[in-house]
């Protein structure tokens, strides 16, 4: 196994998932703060591992595989817990859009790689903006409490809807790029 710093950060992000879940359920007054910190740190490692992999020239096939898996696992776990804590259609709708898109695009990337056209659905700038918006939104939704008079939960809700819109938009971008390959007749 390649134990580079970027890969260790990615593995740490995966290891933080059960920690995050346990903290989420703790009957402790400040559990939301601790949980938001854990999720925020995990989100920061998402950026940091990619930056370090490029900067230190430590990119690897393992890292290329694990990084998106770690991101999707952490985000999906957080979104599911948030819907459980606030089971309303208003929250469930963007959550279903986000998780559904991740499943669809993962399947699309796998299929495109199988036909040798993986670069057609490489991560785009809109995907990166979506990820940042999503991480900030989820962190705010986890934190919940007002901060300095700012309604953090409400701002998080708005950002989650923005993330859902960006998520849908990026899915359309990826599907449009892949459409010629998807629409070909089999030989």
Secondary structure by P-SEA (a helix, b strand, c coil): ccccaaaaaaaaaaaaaaaaaaaaaccccaaaaaaaaaaaaaaaaaaaaaaaaaaaccccaaaaaaaaaaaaaaaaaaaaaaaaacccaaaaaaaaaaaaaaaaaaaaaaaaaaacccccccccaaaaaaaaaaaaaaaaaaacccccccaaaaaaaaaaaaaaaaaaaaaaaaaaaaccccccccc
